[in-house]
Amino acid sequence: MPAPGIGGDVPINGEAGPDEASMVMVLGTATIGNLGAPMLDEDAHQVVHGALDLGVTSFDTAPLYGLGLAERRLGVALRGVPRDSYRLSTKVGRVLVEEPHATGDQWAGFHTASHLRPRWDFSTNGVRRSIEQSFERLETAQVELALLHDPDLSGDADAVPRGLEALDMLRADGLVQRIGVASKDIRALERALDFGGADVLMIPGRLTLINREASAIARRAEASGVAIWNAAPFNGGALAGAPLRASGYGALSDAEAAAFARVLSLAAEFDVPVAPAALQYAARLPAVERLTVGAASASQIADNLAGLRMPLPAVFWERLDAMLESDA
């Protein structure tokens, strides 16, 4: 059975109190950037306030989310909240630039009529410009964590080392406390560990009940003292009851679909809800420090926290471990 806890020191699976569960949780903000569906400003602010009311004080965002919309909404929602009472992480690598002739009410799944468009830039100047733009939208002068965002998609073979060097300068200047890489691409994560200097790897949808492609990365990170922020534990919603087509950024692979069917069968055998099992599994893996989950409402955040706290039978975990080991 996996050792309980985040990095071995935050118990879950029924042993966690509200403080521990909310400390583990990070609110992902793509949804308040209008991912998949438009949201009113006031509703987005209520999601942030709901998180704070529930004890969730860590927020992850990015310029990409709604082309700056998520960062702006987060900054407004946090006005008046003592800065030392919450933590922010954002991302660099895509600088938002004006394109006056850009049209349409959607861009890359985000509902936005913005005339801004992202431009790849992992240079020292580009990374600094990106973080300064984020500071303006977030209404802050520092973030606790800054991550290279999808360097593998940029076409820049040196994006990881160049970007980490640029982030290291920001860390030395006191503008960010910790640095790292956010990517679902195994090679980009490996390169980050090879290069060194990263404090955190954010891994979406690759350390879950149905996709464990990053398991070796997690073990290597643990040995290197690099923390994992496990993101998208529901694989795009599939493990939370969304249509089976959803998984991270695309359709379920054949392997994921087969794993999904086995997980559903095992959960049904022990009368275990799949969503809490998915959350707890993603949170208790080696090196995992935080669990990043998006939400469209305070009630969804409350449900996720309840899922982290729900006692699940030890025999379920034993059978699950045996099943996953046989799949490896």
N, C-alpha and C positions, 0 to 999 in steps of 0.2 A: 504494500500500500504506500502511496506517496507520503512523504513526511508532511504533517500538517504545517501550514503557516507560509508566510511570505518571507523568503530568505531564512526560514526556520524560526522566526521569532514572532509571528503574528498568527495565532491559532484561528482556524476557521472550521467549517463543517460542524456547526452547532456549538462550538466552544467559544465563538467570538461574541463579545458584547457589541453594542452599537458603536462604541468608539473604534474598535478594531476593524469592523467591517467598513465603516465610512472612511477610515484612514487608508485602507487598501484601494478603495474606489477612486478613480479619476473620471470626471465627466468629460467625454469627448464632445466636441461642439460642432461637428459637421452638420448635425441636424438643425441647429439654430442658424446655420448658414444657408438654410433652405435646401438641404440635400433631399432630393426626391419629392419634396412638396413645399410650397411656400408657407411661411409662418409670419404672423404679425410680430412687430417689434415687442409689444407688450407681452405676448405669449412667450417669446424667446427670453425676455427678462425674467418671467415667472419661473422658467425652467432653472435658470441660474439661482434665483432666490430660493427655489424649492430645494436645490442641492444644498445650499448653505444651511437651510433650516433642518435638513436631515443629517448634517454633520459632514457632508462631502465638501472639502475645501480645496481640492486640486482640480484644475481645469486645463485641458489640452486643446489647442487650437492650431490654426495655420492660415497664412494668407490665402491659400487655395480655397478654403471653405467659404463659398459664396463670394469669391473674389474680394475678400476683406470684410464681408458682412458679418461673419461670425466673430471676428476680432472686435469690430466696432460694437456689436451688440453686447459682447462680454464686457468690454470696457465701460459701457454705459451702465450695465446692470450692477457692476461692482463699485460704482461711484459711492463714496461715503462709507464703504466697508473698510475697516482698518487694513492697510496693506500687509501687515505682518500676520494677518489671520487667514490668508489664503495663498495658494501657490499656482503659478502660471507656467505652462510650457507652450512654446510655439515652434515654428519650423522656418527654415531658410532654404534657399536654392531656387525659388521662384520669386522674382521681383515683379510687382504689379506695375504696369506702365499704361499710360493713357492710349487708347485707340478710339478716337472720336467717331469713326465710322463703324465700329462694332455694333451689331444689332442682334435682336433676339431676346427672348425672356428666359432662356435656359443656356447653361454652359457646363458641359461635363457632368450633367446630373444635378447641378445646382440651379435653382430658379432665381435668376438675377438678370436685371436689365443693365447691369454695370457696363460702363465703357472701358473699364480696366481689363487688361489681359495679362496673364503670367508670362514672364520671359525667364528662361533658365539662366542662372548666373551663380556659380560657386566660387567666384573669385573673391579676394579679400574685400574689394570695394563693394561687390555685389552682395555678399553676405552681410556686411555692415549696413548697407542701404536697406536691405530687407528687414533687418532687426530694428532699425530706426523707424521704418514705416510701421512695423508691428507695434512698437512702443507708442507711436502716435495714436493708432487705432485702439490699443488696449488702455491708453491713458496711464502708462506706467513708465518708470525709468530703469527697470530691471526685470528679468524673468528668471525663475529658478532653473529652467531647463530650456535649451535650444537644440534642435535636432535638424540634421540634413534631411530634407524631404524627398524621398524617391530618387536618390542620385542615379539609380540604375536606369531610370527612364529618360534621363537627360541627353544621352548620347555622348556625354563627356567622360572619357575613360579615366580621367584623373579627378572626377568630382569628389570622391570620398577623401583622398588625402588632402586635396586643395581645400575642400570645405572644412575638414576638421582642423587644419592649420588656421583657417580664418576664424573659426569658432574659438579656438584656443586663444587667439588674440583678444576676442571679446571677453573671454573668461578672465584673462590676465588684467583687463581693464575694469573688471568688476561689473560688467553689464549683464552677464549671465553667470549663474553659479555652476551649472553642470552642462555638459555637451554630449552629443551622441548622434545616432543615425536612426531614422525611421524608414523602414523598408520591408516589404514582403519578399524581396529578392535575396536568396541565400548567399549569392556571391557578393553582393554589396555588404551584407552583414559580416561575412568572412573577411572581406577586405578591411572593414573597420577594425576588427580584432587584430588583423595582421599589422595594420598601421599603428595602432595604439592611441591612447589619449582620450578615448571615449569613456564617459561615465555610465552611459545608458544606451541600450538598444531597444527601440520600440518596434515590436514585431506584430503586425496585424494578420490574424487569421492563419498563422502557421504554427501555433502551439495550442491546438484545440482538440476537442474530442474526436473530430473527424479529419483533422489535418495536423500532422506532427512533423512536418518537413524541417522545422527549425530545432528539433530536439537536440541534435549534436551541437548546434550553435549555443543553445541554452547551457549545456554542460560545459562547453568551452568558456562561455562568459562567466559562469560560476567560478571556474578555476582561475580566471583572470581578475576576479573582483569587479566585473562589469555587471550592472544591474539590468534586468529585463523589465520593460513595461509591456505587458501582454495586452494587445489590443484586439478588438473585434472577436471576442470569445464565442459569439454566436455564429460565426462564419456568414456574415451578411444577413443574419436573421433566421437562417435555417434551423438552428438549434433553439430558437425561441418561438418556433411555431410559424415562421414566415414560409411562403411557398418554397418548395425544394429547389427551385431554380437559383435562389439567392445564395451566394457564397463569396464573401470578400468582395471582389470586384468583377465577378462573372458567374457563369453557371457552375454548378457542382461538377467536378470531374467524376469519372467512373469510380475511381478509388474513394473519393469523398462520399459519393452516393451509397456505395457498398458499406462503408464505415457507418454512415448515418443509419442505414437499415439495421445494422448489428447493435448500435447504441440504443435505438428505439426498442428493439426486442428485449435487450437486457433491462432497460429502464422499466418496461412494462412488467417484466417478470418480478421485479422487486417493488413495483408501484412507486417508482421514483420519478418525479417530474424532471424532464430533460433540461430545462433552462437552468435550474439551480445546480444540477450536476455539471453542466457546461461551465458555469461561473466558477464553481469550486475547483474543478479540475484545472482550469486555466490559471487560477490564483495560487495553487499549491505546488506548482512545478518548480524545480530547482532554479534559483537565481531570480525568480519573479518577485519584484518589489512592489509593483502597482498593477492594477487591472483597469484598463481604459475602456469604458463603455459609453456609447452615446445614448441619448434619451430625448424624446419629444415632449415629455411632461414630467412633473414632479412625481406623479404616481408611478411612472415607469422606473424612476430612480429608486423609489421606495420598494418596488417589487424586486429590483435587482439586489438591493441590500438585504431584503428578506430572504432571497435565494442564497446569498452568501452565508446567512446565519442558519439556514434550515438544517437540522440534523438529518443525515443520510446514513443508512445502515452500513456498518463496517463490511459486511459480506458483499454488499454491492461494489464497494471499492476493490475488494479482493478479486471479485470476478471480473471487474472492468480491467484491472491491471493485467490479469492473466490473458484476457482477450486482446488487449493492446500489445502485449509482449508477443503473442502468437502472430499478430499482424506485422510485426517489425521485420 
